[in-house]
Amino acid sequence: MRWKKRLLVMSVAFAITTTAAGCANQQPGTPARGPVEITDESRVADILVGKTFYGRYPNGSRWTEYVSRGGDTAYREGPKTCAGHWHVSGNIACFMYDSYKNGEPNCFNIWRSGDNTLFVPMGGDPTGKNIVVVDRIDDGDPQNLMSDRGACR
């Protein structure tokens, strides 16, 4: 019976040691697990509404977008600022621009990974190469994108 207790104590000690070692290798400020998908519709909307996003595409090009409470957006990439619309359905956020893809929606799942927000194309892999990374989020429209928006001028 004594050997069973010893084996149990050794097993628990091993589990605690390997878990602690795994945590010791984790970078400060990173979550204990990988990217986490935001699955609640109201949470997705809360992340987006009234905020300006500064991000980058997989090819490195930079973009900025303001998402208004009323469903309008202003998107800037390079010198052009485009008027658009957005909506959330379930855990999917969709953005549409008349001058892009004939107004067809671009839809994303929203994920969090550490301090980053990720826009992952629907059904995509948040650890893959085709994600859109948001580097910074500001409250409001500090870039005045809504006043500059038009048909991608």
C-alpha positions as CSV (number, residue, x, y, z in Angstrom):
1,M,0.0,0.0,0.0
2,R,2.9,2.3,0.8
3,W,4.3,2.0,-2.8
4,K,0.9,3.2,-4.2
5,K,1.0,6.3,-2.1
6,R,4.6,7.0,-3.2
7,L,3.7,6.5,-6.8
8,L,0.7,8.9,-6.4
9,V,2.9,11.5,-4.8
10,M,5.6,11.1,-7.5
11,S,3.0,11.4,-10.3
12,V,1.5,14.5,-8.8
13,A,5.0,16.0,-8.3
14,F,5.8,15.2,-12.0
15,A,2.6,16.8,-13.2
16,I,3.2,20.0,-11.2
17,T,6.8,20.2,-12.3
18,T,6.0,19.7,-16.0
19,T,3.2,22.2,-15.8
20,A,5.4,24.8,-14.1
21,A,8.1,24.2,-16.7
22,G,5.7,24.8,-19.5
23,C,4.5,28.1,-17.8
24,A,8.1,29.2,-17.3
25,N,8.8,29.0,-21.0
26,Q,5.7,31.2,-21.7
27,Q,6.4,34.8,-22.7
28,P,5.2,37.4,-20.3
29,G,1.9,38.9,-21.3
30,T,0.8,36.0,-23.5
31,P,-2.2,33.9,-22.7
32,A,-1.7,30.4,-21.5
33,R,-3.2,29.0,-24.7
34,G,-3.3,30.0,-28.3
35,P,-5.6,32.4,-30.1
36,V,-9.2,32.6,-28.7
37,E,-12.2,33.1,-30.9
38,I,-14.8,35.7,-29.9
39,T,-18.0,33.7,-30.3
40,D,-20.6,36.0,-28.8
41,E,-22.4,38.4,-31.2
42,S,-22.7,41.2,-28.7
43,R,-19.0,40.9,-27.7
44,V,-17.9,41.0,-31.4
45,A,-20.0,44.2,-31.9
46,D,-18.5,45.7,-28.6
47,I,-15.0,45.1,-29.9
48,L,-15.8,46.9,-33.2
49,V,-18.2,49.8,-32.5
50,G,-16.9,53.3,-32.2
51,K,-13.3,52.3,-32.7
52,T,-10.5,52.9,-35.2
53,F,-8.4,49.9,-36.1
54,Y,-4.8,50.1,-37.4
55,G,-3.7,46.8,-39.0
56,R,-1.7,45.0,-41.6
57,Y,-2.4,42.4,-44.2
58,P,-0.2,39.3,-44.6
59,N,1.7,41.1,-47.4
60,G,2.6,43.8,-45.0
61,S,0.4,46.6,-46.4
62,R,-1.1,48.8,-43.7
63,W,-4.7,49.9,-43.3
64,T,-6.9,51.9,-40.9
65,E,-10.6,51.6,-40.4
66,Y,-13.2,53.4,-38.3
67,V,-16.4,51.4,-37.4
68,S,-19.4,53.5,-36.4
69,R,-22.3,52.6,-34.2
70,G,-24.8,53.1,-37.1
71,G,-23.3,50.5,-39.4
72,D,-21.0,52.8,-41.5
73,T,-17.3,52.4,-41.9
74,A,-14.5,54.4,-43.3
75,Y,-11.5,52.4,-44.6
76,R,-8.1,53.8,-45.6
77,E,-5.4,52.0,-47.4
78,G,-2.7,54.2,-48.8
79,P,-4.1,57.5,-50.0
80,K,-7.7,56.2,-50.5
81,T,-10.5,56.4,-47.9
82,C,-13.5,54.3,-48.8
83,A,-17.1,54.5,-47.5
84,G,-18.5,51.2,-46.4
85,H,-20.9,49.4,-44.2
86,W,-20.6,46.6,-41.6
87,H,-22.8,44.2,-39.7
88,V,-22.4,41.3,-37.3
89,S,-24.2,38.0,-37.6
90,G,-23.5,35.5,-34.9
91,N,-19.7,35.6,-34.4
92,I,-19.0,36.9,-38.0
93,A,-18.2,40.5,-38.7
94,C,-18.8,41.5,-42.4
95,F,-17.6,44.7,-44.1
96,M,-18.8,45.9,-47.5
97,Y,-17.6,48.6,-49.9
98,D,-19.4,49.6,-53.1
99,S,-16.1,50.0,-54.9
100,Y,-14.6,46.7,-53.7
101,K,-15.8,43.3,-55.0
102,N,-19.1,45.0,-56.3
103,G,-20.2,45.5,-52.7
104,E,-19.9,41.8,-51.8
105,P,-19.1,41.3,-48.1
106,N,-15.7,40.5,-46.7
107,C,-16.5,38.4,-43.6
108,F,-14.2,37.6,-40.7
109,N,-14.2,35.7,-37.4
110,I,-12.6,37.9,-34.6
111,W,-9.9,36.3,-32.5
112,R,-7.8,37.6,-29.6
113,S,-4.2,36.5,-29.3
114,G,-2.3,38.1,-26.4
115,D,-2.7,41.9,-26.9
116,N,-3.6,41.4,-30.6
117,T,-6.9,41.3,-32.3
118,L,-7.0,39.1,-35.4
119,F,-9.5,39.3,-38.3
120,V,-9.5,35.8,-39.6
121,P,-11.2,35.1,-43.0
122,M,-14.3,32.9,-42.3
123,G,-13.3,29.4,-41.6
124,G,-9.6,30.3,-41.6
125,D,-6.8,29.3,-39.3
126,P,-5.9,32.0,-36.7
127,T,-2.3,30.7,-36.7
128,G,-2.1,30.6,-40.5
129,K,-0.6,33.1,-42.9
130,N,-3.8,34.7,-44.2
131,I,-4.8,36.5,-41.1
132,V,-5.3,40.3,-40.8
133,V,-3.5,41.6,-37.7
134,V,-4.8,44.6,-35.8
135,D,-1.8,46.3,-34.2
136,R,-3.6,49.1,-32.4
137,I,-7.2,50.1,-31.5
138,D,-8.2,53.7,-30.7
139,D,-11.5,54.8,-29.3
140,G,-13.5,57.1,-31.6
141,D,-12.3,58.4,-35.0
142,P,-9.0,60.3,-34.3
143,Q,-8.0,60.2,-37.9
144,N,-11.3,61.8,-39.1
145,L,-11.8,59.0,-41.5
146,M,-15.6,59.5,-41.6
147,S,-15.2,63.0,-42.9
148,D,-12.7,61.8,-45.6
149,R,-14.6,58.8,-46.8
150,G,-16.0,58.6,-50.3
151,A,-16.1,56.1,-53.2
152,C,-12.4,55.2,-52.5
153,R,-11.1,58.6,-53.4
